[in-house]
Amino acid sequence: MDHEQHFPLTDYQAPTEAELQQRANSHLALMQQRHTIRSFSDRPVPREIIQQLIQIAASAPSGANHQPWHFVAISDPRIKKRIREEAELQEAGFYNGRAGDEWLDALKPLGTNAQKPYLETAPWLIVIFSQKRGGLQNNDTDTNYYVHESVGIATGFLIQACHQVGLVSLTHTPKPMSFLSKICDRDNDNDRPYMLLVVGYPAEDATVPAHALKKKPFEQICTVLE
Ligand SMILES: Cc1cc2nc3c(=O)[nH]c(=O)nc-3n(C[C@H](O)[C@H](O)[C@H](O)COP(=O)(O)O)c2cc1C
């Protein structure tokens, strides 16, 4: 039966142990150079590159392979301006009390505030939507499974891909994010804005908060049972 067809695994090549070690070393070193950036250059990034990054994101695993995501890639300055205005409005409410003291204290070392100039400066904003229902075909309305997990993994792929090709990103989660549905013309029952990824090159004077450089030691984040 067609839906049970399998193909031989032809696109996998096992590394030698030395290659494995070398790749692990270089990938770890590369990923330790990834930083969330909040000051962007206006240097353009070609649309084709953004398309490829999104294809990389969409190669992520997903529950039942339903791929419960939709990406809206925005470079139009008028739309970026609208997003900045709305995000700053929401964020003003957030920073002026809605967040609560504990959350605001947690954000203090990052130095973030309600001003989001990078939403206009950066060449691309990618709004990631999660979808409750869907399926492989465009008009399918099957239930999607593990939507949050799947979209989170795809977003992780996207962040990693940006870094690997030499771009920087900012994971931005204005609260609430519902204004993005209207602006992106996806104001329906099925699509939910999941995250806003700002993508581009860093400004020349971009900085990294010391707080963000403190990563937990290995012993704290992992237990090995062998
Ligand atoms: C789910 C999520 C939401 C985030 N939201 C924001 C945000 O709204 N604004 C912001 O400036 N940074 C945001 N960040 C970035 C974090 O502050 C950042 O990842 C953290 O400080 C660690 O820094 P690093 O990414 O450079 O390792 C978010 C990160 C994640 C994973």
The ligand as an SDF file (V2000), in Angstrom:
LIG
                    3D

 31 33  0  0  0  0  0  0  0  0999 V2000
   11.0140   31.9480   23.9140 C   0  0  0  0  0  0  0  0  0  0  0  0
   11.9530   33.1090   23.9660 C   0  0  0  0  0  0  0  0  0  0  0  0
   11.4480   34.3770   24.0140 C   0  0  0  0  0  0  0  0  0  0  0  0
   12.3060   35.4870   24.0290 C   0  0  0  0  0  0  0  0  0  0  0  0
   11.7740   36.7420   23.9910 N   0  0  0  0  0  0  0  0  0  0  0  0
   12.6060   37.7950   23.9290 C   0  0  0  0  0  0  0  0  0  0  0  0
   12.0710   39.0940   23.7580 C   0  0  0  0  0  0  0  0  0  0  0  0
   10.8600   39.2940   23.6550 O   0  0  0  0  0  0  0  0  0  0  0  0
   12.9220   40.1490   23.7050 N   0  0  0  0  0  0  0  0  0  0  0  0
   14.2840   39.9720   23.8090 C   0  0  0  0  0  0  0  0  0  0  0  0
   15.0080   40.9530   23.7570 O   0  0  0  0  0  0  0  0  0  0  0  0
   14.8300   38.7240   23.9410 N   0  0  0  0  0  0  0  0  0  0  0  0
   14.0190   37.6530   23.9760 C   0  0  0  0  0  0  0  0  0  0  0  0
   14.5480   36.3720   24.0490 N   0  0  0  0  0  0  0  0  0  0  0  0
   16.0160   36.1960   24.0270 C   0  0  0  0  0  0  0  0  0  0  0  0
   16.5840   35.7840   25.3810 C   0  0  0  0  0  0  0  0  0  0  0  0
   16.6130   36.8850   26.2500 O   0  0  0  0  0  0  0  0  0  0  0  0
   17.9980   35.2190   25.1510 C   0  0  0  0  0  0  0  0  0  0  0  0
   17.8990   34.0440   24.3950 O   0  0  0  0  0  0  0  0  0  0  0  0
   18.7060   34.8990   26.4560 C   0  0  0  0  0  0  0  0  0  0  0  0
   18.9650   36.0830   27.1730 O   0  0  0  0  0  0  0  0  0  0  0  0
   20.0160   34.1470   26.2300 C   0  0  0  0  0  0  0  0  0  0  0  0
   20.8530   34.8660   25.3610 O   0  0  0  0  0  0  0  0  0  0  0  0
   21.4630   34.2020   24.0500 P   0  0  0  0  0  0  0  0  0  0  0  0
   20.3240   33.8650   23.1430 O   0  0  0  0  0  0  0  0  0  0  0  0
   22.3630   35.2460   23.4770 O   0  0  0  0  0  0  0  0  0  0  0  0
   22.1820   32.9580   24.4720 O   0  0  0  0  0  0  0  0  0  0  0  0
   13.7140   35.2790   24.0370 C   0  0  0  0  0  0  0  0  0  0  0  0
   14.2100   33.9570   23.9840 C   0  0  0  0  0  0  0  0  0  0  0  0
   13.3440   32.9030   23.9310 C   0  0  0  0  0  0  0  0  0  0  0  0
   13.8990   31.5130   23.8220 C   0  0  0  0  0  0  0  0  0  0  0  0
  1  2  1  0
  2  3  1  0
  2 30  2  0
  3  4  2  0
  4  5  1  0
  4 28  1  0
  5  6  2  0
  6  7  1  0
  6 13  1  0
  7  8  2  0
  7  9  1  0
  9 10  1  0
 10 11  2  0
 10 12  1  0
 12 13  2  0
 13 14  1  0
 14 15  1  0
 14 28  1  0
 15 16  1  0
 16 17  1  0
 16 18  1  0
 18 19  1  0
 18 20  1  0
 20 21  1  0
 20 22  1  0
 22 23  1  0
 23 24  1  0
 24 25  2  0
 24 26  1  0
 24 27  1  0
 28 29  2  0
 29 30  1  0
 30 31  1  0
M  END
$$$$
